[in-house]
Amino acid sequence: MRRSVRSVRHFVYDFQECSSSSARLVGGRRQRILIQANSASLHTSFTNTERDRFLLPHNKFANFRALSTDAVARVPDSVADAHKAGPLVEYERRIAAGELMDGDSCQVGTLRELQRLFDEIVESADACKLDRYSTSDKSGRSRWLWSRFIPQSTYSPVKGLYLYGGVGTGKTMLMDLFYDQLPCSWRKKRIHFHDFMLNVHSRLQRHKGVSDPLEVVAGEISDEAILLCLDEFMVTDVADALILNRLFGHLFSNGVILVATSNRNPDKLYEGGLQRDLFLPFIQTLKERCVAREIGSSVDYRKLGSAERGFYFVGKDISSLLKQKFQELVGEHKVGPEEVEVVMGRTLQVPLAADGCAYFQFEELCDRPLGAADYFGLFKNFHTLALEGIPILGLHNRTAAYRFVTLVDVMYENRARLLCTAEGTPLELFQKIVTISDAQQMAPRTSTRSRRSDEADLCVDNELGFAKDRTISRQVLLFLLHTNPTNLFYILEEKQQQHLSQEAASVQKRRLFESFNAKLRDDVRSHGRHSKARHFALLFTGFGGCTRRYGVFSASAEAETLDFDDEVSKIRNQFEAAKNNFLSVPESLAGMPKMNPKGIYVNKNLRLDNIQVYGFDYDYTLAHYTSNLQSLIYDLAKEHMVNEFRYPEVCMTFTYDPTFPIRGLYYDKKNGCLLKLDFFGSIEPDGCYFGRRKLSRKEIEEIYGTRHIGRDQARGLVGLMDFFCFSEACLIADIVQHFVDAKLEFDASYIYQDVNRAIQHVHRSGSAHRGILANPQKYLLKNHEVLRFLEMLKEKGKKLFLLTNSPYYFVDGGMRYMLQDSIGCRDCWRDLFDVVIAKANKPDFYTSEHPFRIYDTERDTLTFTKVESFVPDKIYYHGCLKSFLEITKWRGPEVIYFGDHLFSDLRGPSKAGWRTAAIIRELENEIRIQNGDRYRFEQAKFNIIQEMLGRLHAIIPNSNRSDAYRCLVEELNQKRQEARKTMRKMFNQSFGATFLTDTGQESAFAYHIHQYADVYTSKPENFLLYPPEAWLHVPFDVKIMPHHVKVPSSLCGT
């Protein structure tokens, strides 16, 4: 943002001019006006660079906060000065000077609490390490690294303060007054909450390479400020809600003292947000580390000040005049389109711009996927906004209303000026947006069919309903300037001038009525069932004092029935609003954390510094294959079945379909069905196939009785868990489908046995191995990263072994091909391993007592020498785990084994005490899909509908389920099914995701990963991204698998 204040002298000159102008406005009435807006104070010391961004480009705007220039000189420079000052002393001085209105007991009570905090901080300044010149020189990252070895916990002896109350009660003014009385040399920061969280997310991006970037970010913030003052603490973004507890846990642990202002009681923060159970620990932490103090003043001082100065609104049908005033404002400067960078490389096209002024249509700023970060970026480049065509806000443009609220907040924080045309006054713009409690009071106790037509666009939304008061109050300041000949706003009709002067009174009146209504509701709850008087009248007064309605609380069954109709109607309204939001992907999705496709995900804590021995499987672990391999195995297996098992010749025409199977399916040998099961062993509704035909839910229930697979039924299931299972599952389904189409009788268990024997023959006979080695460029992927990983382990002194079921000649040929471009490694890959064991016959290797045999590579035979020790240049066959441990003397916990098959590779080592790492190649692709905005959008839609269905079923008893209820349930179920189908097809046309069911629950395959894999990743070489001594921790807040991000419905603004 451009600055016009270039020196203290210029600032004081402008400030004196503003103060004298303000004095002229109020001097005639001899009344002291408190302009106590929720804005950044303009009397901050100039050494505080964090606050410079809040200065206006034209300091005449400073009369929003009509303070004298003496305030600038009264900031303490040292602790000694601070002992003589304080917020209460400065408050009394300003009242005596006529700068503030006296007589507000609520503010005085809050000031005593601020004075207490001020005194405690001054007394504990050394213990809190507030002086920036005597602090530790450790950076946030080094602090994080040091905490890995020695836990760092230095909670401040001083409790912070959380100020909350209604709009315009002076919370920000009081916090700023407190902030400004502390010495300039102290580590303190004052910032808007939205701006603070944007900064946090930006830092997280910068440190995403470390295992816990949030702790590093908290360390950096703690280094910069021990006293953190946050204005407008309002949590609406789920990405913020999910990290606040951990973030502030680290900050408080680092000794940070928090002072915050908010419109919400701490217990009401993020109320109604999805996954709020993850946010509740933060509320508890906040209440433990801060004293909560309510400012209960019923006066909005911002509006009193505005009315006193005679501000006016811009009207509706004067867009041409708005353009004329915009042209007058920019003067001789050339007006034209301009592209500006807003955030993280994104740009925003400004239709008309010149001399720091921008011109937009309302739709161009509020009906597009823009967020707070974009608006902050916009007002770093422009100090004035001309906004044309602000409409009446309601259900039909609910998303735009959210963005408009955010826009006003950002403009207010940046002290930007606003020229506009609108369809009504700020009160009229928001008259159709109400909270749930307001809607309950407004709604007549009649059938929904008799509702008035003018309520069709009523938007019932708690977040918007609570935010509108703040927005209206700020609009009064942003829309208006002095009524002198050079003003930038058009003076309208006299009735609008009168309307402005009535606003403060109407807000105060509304609050009194709300308090009265709340008292009545409490009386009803306390006495309604036992009182002789069965009806209580509730009075409701509209925002502008123009509309009055009366509702009745009744204990009768009829009233309860009508209440059920109201609940259905409210959910219907929310559903209609949600459908409007479903038309486009919300911009808030872009701010959600993205998981690393090459990350290591932890089920059980793992300290790599304790691992001394690394073991590897070969196929799909060290060796990476192309998709052509599945077709090769499929073709060789079907040929064997036709030639050896005498299956019909038509089977030779079958081709492998890569879009059909996924890993982790189960085959029912009794019924012939391929099943995808969830974490608890229930059949996925759209994950049951008989041949290539998907079975309906009714057909599933006819076969299994219920979707849950019982213990007896589970005995007939076989899991298809490794990477070779794709061809096996596809061949089974194709043969079953052929027998069904040909109307041939068959036993499903025989088909599995034959297909499994054919697949095993392909491997054991060597036909697949020979096919791969004959054309390695078609089937094998060269991989230099795995060589780097193995060499790094050897350099660190680690022991390495290779344990595979494949024969040696196949492993040798594959390793030579994969490493042939690496100088000096083509013929010496064996030097990387201390032990090489082929044809190990896993999983029997882990339980049998077969002896090891030495393989003679020259004669292709096994020797008869007894194996009592392992020699690096020898190849070993067969063997068992018992002999392996006796020979090597390697203890279980110091060994980690990498493999792709959960049962054959990892179950045995896991039971033997080895640490295990599952290699799951499809993990990378699934994470990329889940990182995409489109998938997260569909998941948010599903969660929205799921919540609405849950509320419907919870509040509506069977006896009260009307036609409107049944119609709504049918529509919700249809939309939910559409979202499920869309998400499934993003992964796999038939079975969806490998790790998740369509409803976002874990699959049975994910369950087995939890059982047998301590960590899992897509490739072994991903460990190169982590230090070899890293401590891999389980995320403390994991609800499902660590690589998943739960997308809540609140991202869609519903």
N, C-alpha and C positions, 0 to 999 in steps of 0.2 A: 504493500500500500504506500502511496506517495505520502510524504510528510511535508507539512508546511512549517512545522516548528523546527528551526535550525539552530536555535540557541535559547538559553534560559531567558535572555533579555526579550527576544521576540515573543516567547511563550507568555511571560508575565505581562507584556504589553497587551497581547490579545486577550488574556484572561481578565485584566482590569477592564478592558472594553466590554467584555461579556458581562462581568459582574455589574458594571454601571448600567448596562442595558436592562439587565434583569431587575435592578433596583428601581429603575424608572417604571417598570411594569407593575411592580407591587407597591410602590411607594404611595400611590393614591389611596390604597385601601388600608395602609398601615398594618398589614398582616404578614407575619413571618411564615414563609412557605417552605416546607421541607420537600426538596426534590430528591427523594430517596429511591431512585430507580435501581433496578437490578443490573447495574452496569459497572464497568471497571472505573475506579476513581481516577480523576485527572490530576490529583495532587500528589502523585507518586514521585519519589526521588528519581532524578534523571540517570542515576547510575544503574537503575534496574532495567536492563535491556529487554527483559522478558515482557515488560509492560509497554514498550514503545509501540508495539503493533496496534495497541488500542487507541492511540492518539488520532484525533480527527484530522483530515486534510485541511479543514478550515476551522480554526479554534473558536469561531463564534458559536459553533455547535456546542461548545462547552457549557452553555447555560442550561443544558440538561441537568448538570450537577452544579448549581450555583453556589460555589464555595469561594472564599476570599483567597487572595494570593498569599496571605499569611500561612495558609495550610502547607504551602510548598516549603516554607522555611522551618516548619516545626517537626520535621522528621529527625529523630535522635540519630546522632552520628556514632555513639558509643554506648556501651552498657551503663556507664555512669549517667549519661543523659537519660537512658531508658528508665533508670530507677526513679527519676523525677517526673516521668510522664506516664502515659497510659491512655487507653481508649476512652475511659470515663472522664479523665481530665480534659482531653481534647474535645469530647462531646459537649461538656459543660461550657468550655470556652466558645465553641461555635454557637451554642444557644445564646450565650451572653452577647455575642457579636451579631445576633440576628440572622445567622446563616441557616439555622435549622429551626423547625417548629418544636416548641417545648410541650410538655404535658402528656407524652406518650409513655404510659407506665410499662407497656410491653417492651418497648425498646430499652427503657432504663433497666428493667430486670435482666434483659439479655446483656446489656453492657456490664452489669456487675459480674456476670459469668465470664465475659470476655476479659474484664479486668483481673479476675482471679487467674485465668489462664495466662494472661500477660505477665503477672507477677511471678507465677510458677516458672514460666519459661526464662524470665530474666534471672531468677535465682538459680536455675539449673542449667544455665547457658554452657558452662564448662562441661558438665556431665553429658549434655546433649550434643556437644561438639558442634555448636551452631556457628562459630566463627570460621569463615571460609579460609582464613589464613593459618589455621592451626589444625587442619584436617589431614587425614591419611592421604597419601599419594597413590594408593591402590586404585586402579581403574575398576569399572564394573565387571569386566571379564576376569581380571586377576582376582577380584573379590570372589567371583564364582569358583575359580580354580582353587583358591585357598580353602573355600568352604567344603570342597570335596574331601579334604583331609581333616580339617578341624571345624566343627560346626560353629557358625558365627551367629550369635543371637544376642543383640544388645537393645532390648526393648527400652523405649524412653520412659523415664520415671514420671513424665507428664502426660496426662490424658488429653486428647484433642477435644474438639467441639463440633457438633453437627447441628447447624441452625436450620430449622424448617418452619414454614408458615405460608400464608397466602401470598398472592401476587402483590408486589409493590409495598410490602410492609417494612422495607428497609434492611433486609437481610444482607444484601451485597454491600450497601453503604456501611453497615456496622462492621462487616468483615474487613472491608478496605480500610476503615478507620483504625481497626486493630493492627492490620498488616503494616500500615504506614508508620505506626509508632515504634516499630522494632528497628534496631540499627541496620543501616544499609550494608554493613560488612558481614552480616549474618547470611547463612545459607538458607534462603527463603525464596519461594516462588508462588506467584499468584496467577492462575490460569483458569480458563473456562473448561468445564469437564469434557465437553465434546473435543475441544482442541487438545486436551491432555490425552484422551484415548486415541486420537489420530496419531499423536506423537508416539504413543506406546506401540501401536500397530506398525508404524514405520520402523521403529527400532527392532521389533521382532523380525521384520523382514531382513534387516541388516545382520541379525545374529542367528539366522535360521540354521546355520551349520553346526551349532553347539547342541548338546543333548538337552539342556534346559535353558532356552533363550530367555524365558520369562524371568529367571533369576538374574541373568546378566543385565537385563533391562532394568529390573528393580535396583540392582547395584548402581547402575549409571544414574538413575534418578536420585537415589540416596546420596550419591557423591555431589550432586548439584544442589540439592535442597533437603534439609532436615525438617523445615517447616513448610508444609505443602497446603496452600489455600486453593480450594476448588470451588468455583462458582457454578450454580445450576446443576447440582448432582442429580441427574435424571437418567436412569438406565432403561433404554428401550431396545438397544441392539443386542441380539443374542450373542454375537461374537464378543461383545464387552462383558455380558453377564457371565459367560462361561469362564473367563479368566480373572475376574475381579478378586475372587477369594484368594487365589494363589498369588496374584500380583501384590495385593495389599498385605497378605501374610508375610511376603518377603520384605515389603517396605516397612511394616511395623517391626519386624524382626531386626531390621537395620537401624531402628531408632527414629523413624520418621514420625512426626507429629502432624495429624490431619486436622484442618479446619475446613468445613464445607458448608455451603448453603444449598437448600433444596426446597421445592414446593411440596415434597412428600415426606410423611412420617417414615422413619427408617424401616418400620415393619411393612410399609406399603410399597417399598421400592420393588420395581419389576413385577408388580402384582398382575396376575393373569398371564404372565409370560410362560411359554413352554419351557420345560425342563427347569422350572423354578426351584425344584428340590436341590439342584446343583448350585443355585444362587443363595439359598437360605443360610449356609454356613458363613457367607460373607456378611449377612446382616448381623449374625451373632458376633462375628469378629468386630464389626463396626461398633456395635453397642458396648463391647468390652473395652475398646481402645478410645472411644469418644463419648463425651457426655452429650446426650440429645437434648436440645432446648427448643421449644416451640415459641415462635413470635406470633401471638394471637391477635395482633391488631387487625381491625376490620376496615381500615382505610387504605386505599391504594394511592399513595402519595404521588405517584407518577401522573395519574390522571388529574389530581387536584392541581398540580403544577402546570399541566398542559392547559387545563381549562382557564386557569388564572391568566395565562399569557395569550389567550384568545386564538388558539390554533384552529385550522379548518381542514376539512377533507376535500379531496378531489372527487368530482362527480362521475357520472356514468358515460354520457354520450359526448365526450369532448376529447376524443383521441387525437383529433387534429390539433387541438390546443396543446395537448401534451407534447406532441412532436415540435410544435412551435416553441414551447418553453425549453425543450431539450436543445433546440438549435440556439436559442438565446444563451443558454448555459455554456455551450461549447464555444460560442463566439466565432472567431475567424478560422478555427481549426477545421480541417477537412474531416467530414463524417463518412464512414464507410465500414464494411465488414472487417472483422479482425479475428484472428485465431490466437488463443492464449493457452499456455500450458497450465493445467490446474493441479494435478496430483499424479505422482508415479508415472510420468511420461504421457498421461492422457491429456488431450487438448479439448477445448470447448470453442465452438464457433459463435462469435458475438455478431448478431445481425448488423447493428450500428454501434460504432464506438468512436470516441474522440476525446482527447484531453482528460483521460481518467474517468469518463462517463460512458455508460453502456445502456443500450436500449433493447428491451426484449418484449415479446408477447408473453402473456402468462403461460400459454401452452408450451412455449419454447424452454421455459425454465422449470415448470412444475408438472408437465405432462410427459416428460422425458425421463429416462432412467439416470437421474442425477442424485447425488447425496451430499451430506455435509462436507465431505472432503472436497468435492467439486466446487461447492459454494465458497468455502474458505479460499480455495485457489483463485476463484473469480475475483474476490474482493482484496486479494493481494495485488491485483492489477488495476482495480477500479474503485473509486471512492463514492461514486454516485450511480444509482440504478433508476432508470425509467422503466416502469412495468405497466404494460397496457392490458386492460381487460380482465381484472380479477373478478371471477364469478362468485355467485352465492355458492357456498360449499355445502355438500351433503353426501348422500349415499352414492350418487352417480359419479362423483369425482373425489372419492375418499382418498385415493392414493395421492392425487394432486394436493389435497388438503394437508396430508402428512408432509409433503415436500415444501409446501408454502410455510408451514410452521417452522420447519428446519431453516428455510431461507430467511425468515424474519429473525430467528435466533442468531444466525451467523451474521446478518447485517448489523444487528444490535451489538454484537460483540466487537465487530470491526468498525463501529461508528460510521457505517455507510449511510448515505442519504437516499431517500426513496421518493421518486415522483411516480404517481400512478393514476390510472383510471380504474374505477371499480363499480360494481353493480349496487353497492350499498356501503354503509358505514361499517367499521370493523365489527360492531355488534351484529349488524344484519348479515354480514358475510358468514358468521358462525352460528346463526340462530337455529340451523337444522342439525347441529352437532351437539349431542348430549351424552352424559354418562349413563350407565345402566340404572343407577338410583334415580336420576332425573327422569329417565324414560318410564320407570315404574310409577312415579308420581304423576307424570303427565298422562299416562294411558288411562282412558275411561274403562271402567269395569264392565265392558260389553264385549260381544263377539268381535273377532278381528274383521269380520265381513262388513261391520258397520263403521269401521274406522274412517276418518275423514280423508278425502283424497289428497289434501295438502300435506298429509303426513307420510305420503308414499316415499318421499326422498329423505325421511328422517334417518340420520346416521347415529346409531347407538354404539359408542366407542369410548371406553374409559380413558385410554391414552390421549386421544384427541380431545375428549371432554375436559380432562384436567389441563391439557396444554393450551386450550383456547383462551383462558383468562390471561395467561402470560403473553400470548401472541397479541391479543387485543390491546393489552396495556402497552406493549412495545410498539404496536402500530401507531398509537396516539403520538409517540415520540418520533417515530421514523417518518411518518407521512407528512409531518408538519414543520414549518419554520416561521420566522417572524412575519408579521403582516406589514412589512415596509415595502416601498416601491420596488426594491430589487429582489423580492422573494421569488421562490421557484415554484410556488404552488398556487393554483387558481382558487380564489375565494368564491364559495358557493352560496346557495340560498340561505336566507336567515334562519330557516328551521334547522338546517344542519349545524349552524353555529350554536343554536340553542341546545341542540341534541348533544353536542360535545360537552357542554357545561353540566349536563345531567348525568353523564356516565359514571362519575365517581360515586354519586349518591345511589345510583341504581345497583352498582356492584355491592355497596355496603348493605343495601336493603335486601339484596338476594342472599347474602351471607347470613343475615339475621333470620330470614325465613328458613334457610337450610338448617340452621341450628334448632329452630323451633320444630321443624319436621323430624329431625333426628331425635329430639326429646319425645315426640309423640310415638315414633316407631319403637323407642325403648319401652315406653309405657305399654304399648300393645304386646310386646314380647313378654313383659313382666306380669301383666295383669289380664291379658286378653281372654284367657280361658276361665278365669274365676270372677271377673268383674261382672256386676249386674248390667252395666252398659256394654253391649256387645259390639257396638260400632264406634269407630273413632274417625273423625274427619281430619284429613290431611290437607293442609293448605300448600299450594305450590304457586309461586310467582315467577313468570318468565324473566329472562335476563334483563330485558329492558323495562320491566314493570308493566308491560302492556297486556299480557295474557294471564288469566287466572283460570285454574281448573281445580276441581275438587275430586278426590278419590276417597274410597272407603275401605278400611281394613275390616274384614268380616270373618268370623269363625265358621260361617256356614259352608256346607258342601258345595253350594252353587258358586260361591266366590272362589273356592278352591279350583273348581272346574274351569272357571274363567281365567284363573291364574295360569293353569296349564296351557290354555289357548295363547295367553300372552307369551309364555316361554317358547312355545312353538313358533310364534310370530317373530320373536326376537332372534331365534336361531335362523329362521328363514331370512330375515333381513341381513344377518351376518353372512349367510351363505351367498346371497345375491351380491353382497359387496365383495366377497371372496372371489366369486366368478369373474367380476370385473378385473380384479387383481391378477387372475389367472391368464389374462390375455397377453401379458408380457413378463419377461424375467425381471424381477426387482434388482436394483443396483446394489442392495445390501448384500447380495450373495457374493459379490466380488470381494467383500471385506472378510469373508470367512476364511479361517485357516485352511491351507491346502496341505495334504499329506505328501510325503516324499515317496515317489514310486520306487526309489532304490533304498529306502530306509530299512532299518532293522527294527522289528516290532517285538516287544518283550512280553511274554506271559509270566516268566519267573525271573526275578532279579539275577543278573549275571555279571560277575566281575571278571573281565578279560585278563586282568593281571594275575588271576589265580589259575588261568588255563595254561598248561605247559605242553599239552599234546593236542594236535588237530588231526582228525580223521575224516576221510572223504569217500563217498560213493562216487562212481564214475558216470553212469548214464543219467542225464538230466541234472547232474550236479556239477562236475567238472566239465563234462561234455555238453554243449548246447546244440540242439538239433533244430532243423527247419521243419515247417509243417508238412513237408513232403514225406517225412518218415512215417506218419500215421497212415498215409495212403499205401506205402510199401508194405507195412505190417498187415493192413487190411487185405490187400490183394494176395499176399502169400498165404494168409490164413484161410481165405475162402477157397483158394486153389487146393489146399490140403484137405479141406472138408469135402470138396467135390471128388477129388481123386482118391482119397483114402477112406473117407467115411460114407461115400456114395450119396452125398446130398444132390438134389436136382441140379442138372446142368445150367438151369436158368440162373442159379446163384452166381455164375461166372459173370453175369451182366451187372451185378451190383457194383456200385462205386461208393467210396467213402465220402460222407457228407460232414465237412468240418463245422457246419452251423448247428448240428444236432446235439452232440453230447457235451457234457462238462465233467470235470473231475469231481469225485465225491458222491456219485450216484450209487444206488443199491438195486440189485436185481432180485426179484422175488421168484425163487425157483419153483414155488408151488403154483403161482398164478400167472407167471410170465410177464410181470409188469416191471418197468424201470421206474424207480422212485427217487424223488428228491425229498429228503427228510429235514426237519428243522432240528434245533438244538435239543428239543425234548422228545424227539422220536415221532413226531406227527408228520403226516404226508402233506407236502405243499399242495394247496388246492389246484394249482395249474402245473404241478410237477409230477404227474403220473401218466405214463405212456404204456399202452399195450401195442407192441410193434411200433409203428410210427404214428399211431393215432392217440391224441390226448384224450383222456377219460374225463368225463364231467364229474362234478361233486356227487351227484346222485349215483353214478356208476361206481365211484370209489367207495361210497357207503354200502352199496350192495355187495361188493367184494369183501371189504374189510370190516363192515359193521360200523366202524368209526374211523376217523382219520388218524387216530393214534395207533401206533404199532405196539401191540403188547409183547410180553417176553416170549410167549410161545410162538407168535408170528415172526418175531425177530430171528428165531433159529433158522428160518428158511431164507434169510436174506444174506447176500454176499456183497461186500463193499468193493467198489471199483475206485481205488484210491491213488494209483500211481499215474505217471504220464503216459504209459502204454495203454491205459484203460479206455482212451478215446476210441481207438479202433475196435476194441473188444465190445464196448457198449453199442456202437453203431452196427456192428455185424450181428449182434444178438437181436437188435430191434428189426433189422432188415429181414432176417430169416423168420422171425415170428410173424412179421407182416406178410411175408410170402405165403406161409402156411395158412394164415387166416384168409387171405385172398383166394388161395387155391382150395379152400375148404377141406384142408387135410387135418386129420387128428394128430396131435402131438403132445408130448410131455414136456413142459417148460424146463424141468430140471435136466432132461437129456440135451436140450439145446445149449444150456449153459455149459454142461460138461464137455460137449463136443467143441464149442467155440473156445473154451478155456484150454482144452488139450491142443487145439490147433495153434493158438497164440503161443503156448509154451513150446510147442514143436518149432515154431518159427525162430524162437530165441535159442533153444537148446541145440537144434540141428545146425545152427550157424548160417542158415539161409539169409536171415536179416543182416547179420554181421557182414557176410560176404557182399551183399547188395550195397551196404553202406560204404564199405572200403573200395568197392569197384567204382563208385562215383561219389567220392567224399564231398566235392563241391556242391552237390545237389542236396546232401543230407546234413552235413556238418557246418557249423559256424566257427570261423577262426576267432580266437579269443586271447588277446594279449594281456588283458586286465587280470585274468586268473593267474597268469604267469607272474605278474607283478605282486599279486597277493601272496602266492606261495613263496616267492623270493623274499618278500618282506618278513614273513614268518621265520624263514631260515636265518635271516640276518639277526632277528631278535632272539635266536637260540631256542626256538620252539621245535618240538619233535613232530614229524608228519608221517602219517600212514595212509595207504590207499586200501580200501576194503570193498570189493565189488563181486557181483555174481557173474560178470562177463569174463570170457576167457582172455588170457594174456595177449594173444596175437591181435585181438580186436582192440583192446585198450592201447596197446603199443602203436598200432596203425593210426588210431584216432588222435592220440597225443602228438605223434609226429606231424600229422597234417595240421592240427590246430596251432602248433608252435613252430612250423617250418619257416616262417618269416622272421622268427626271433633268432638272431645270430648266436650260434653256439648252443642252442637249446633243443634243436630238432632231435639229436641223438642222445641227449643226456638228461631227458626229463626225469629218468629214474633217480638221478642224483638229488632231486628235490625231496624224495621220500626216504625215510628211515626203514620203512617196511612196506612191501607191496604184496597184497594177498588177492588172488583172483579165484574165480569159481568157488566163492565162500559158502554158497548155498544158504544165504540168509532167507528166512529168519531162523532156520534150524541152527545156524552158527552160534546163536546166543544161548541155546539150551542143550545142544548135543555135546558129545565128548569125542568127536572125530579128531584124529591126529593131523598135524600139518605135514604136507609133502612138499619137497623142493621140486620146482619145475625146471627141466633142462630145456632152455630156449633153442639150443642148436639141434637137438634130436627130437624135440616136441614130445618128450616123455617125462614121467615122474620118476624121480630117483627113489632108492630104498633107504637112504640115510635118515636116521632119526634126527628130528629137529629139536635141539635143546637151546638154541639161541638164534636170533634173527641177524643176518648179515645184509648190509645195505645193497650189495650188488646181486642178491639172489631174489628169485620170484617164488612165492609160496602159494600152494593151492589148498583148498578145503580148510581144515582146522576148526577150532571152537573158541569161544570167549574165555573159558576157564584156562586153557593152555596159553592163550594170548596174554592174559594178565599175569600168569605165573612166569612167563619168559620175560616180559617187558618190565614187570614190577611197577607199572603205571597205576596209580590210584584212581578210582572212579571219578571223583569231583574235579580232578585236574585234566580230564579228557573231555573234549567236545567232538561230536560226530555230526557231519553234514550229510543229509540224504533227502530224497524226494518222496519216498514211499513211507507213509506214516506207520504202517504196520510192519512191513519187512525191514525197513531201515532204522526206524526210531523207537518202536515200542520196546524191543529188546534192550538197546542201550539205556533207555530211560529207566527200565526196571533194574538194570545193573548198576545204576548210580552215575552213569555218564551224563554230561550235559548234552543237549541235543539242539540242532538247528535245522529246521525244515526249509527246503528250497522249493519254492512254489513259483514257477515261471509266470503263470497267469496273473500273479499279484500286481505286476507293473501295470498291465492293461486295465485291470479293475480299479486300481487307485486313480489312474488318469481319468477314467469315466466318472468316478465319484467326485473328483476334483472339479468336473465341469459344471458350469452354472445350470445347464439344462437338466442334468440329473438331480442336482440339489433342489432345483425349482420343483420338479415332480415329487420329490420326497417331501418337501414342505407342503405341497398341495395335499398329498396323502395324509400327512399329520394333521392338517387343518380339518379335513373331513372326518378323520378318525376321532378327533376331539369333539366335534359337533355330534357325531353319532353317540359317543360316550355320554355326553350331556343329555341328549334326548332320552336314552335308555335309563339314565339315572333319575331324571326328574319326572318322567311321565309314566304313571302306573298303567298296567294293562287295561284297566277299566276306563281310562281316559284317553285312549288312543283313537283320535278322530281321523276323519278323512284327510285333513290337512297334515296331520302327523304322518300317516302312512305315505302320502304323496312325497313329503319331504324326505323320509327315510329312503324311499325308492330312488329319488334323485341323488341323494348323498351316496348311496351304494353304487350307483352307476358311475358317478364321478370318481369314486375311490377305485373302482375296477379299472377305469380308464388310466388312472395314474399308475396303478400296479402294472398294467400291461405295457405302458410306455417305458417304465423303468426296467422291466424284464427284458424287453427287446434291445435295450442299449447294451446288454451283456451277451445274451444268447437268445435266439428266437424261440427255443423250446423250453429251456430250464432256467433261464435268467442267470444271476450271479452265482459264482462258486461259493462264496463265503456267507451270502445273505439270502434269506427268503424274500419274496416280493413285498412282504410287510415290514422289512427292515430288521427282522430277527436273525440271529445266527443260524447257520445251517448245521446239519450233523457233521459235515466235513470240518467246519470251524470248531465244533465240539472236540473232535479228535485232535486238532491242532493244539487246543488247550491242554488235552490230556498228555500228549507225547512230545511236544516241542517247547523247549524253554524260550527260544526265539525263532522267528521266521522271517524270511526275506526272499527276494526273487532270484538272487545269484550269490554265490559265496564271495565274489569279489566286491560286493557292496560293503564288506567289512573294511575295505580300504578307506572308506569315508569316515571311519572312527579311529581314534588312537588305539594302539594295541593294548593299552592299559586302561581303557575306558570302563566305567561302571555303567552297565545298562540296567535301567530301572523300569519297573512297571508304572505307567501313569497312574497317579492315585485316584483319578476321577473316571477311570475307564468303566463304561457301562456295557459296551460290546467290544468287539475286537479292536486292538490298539490302533490299527490303521484306518478305522472308520471315523467319520465325523457325522454326528447326528444333526440333521438339518431341521430346525424347529419351524413351526408355522408362523411365528412372529416375524420372520424375515419378509413375509408377504404383506405385512401391515394389517393383519386381521386379528 
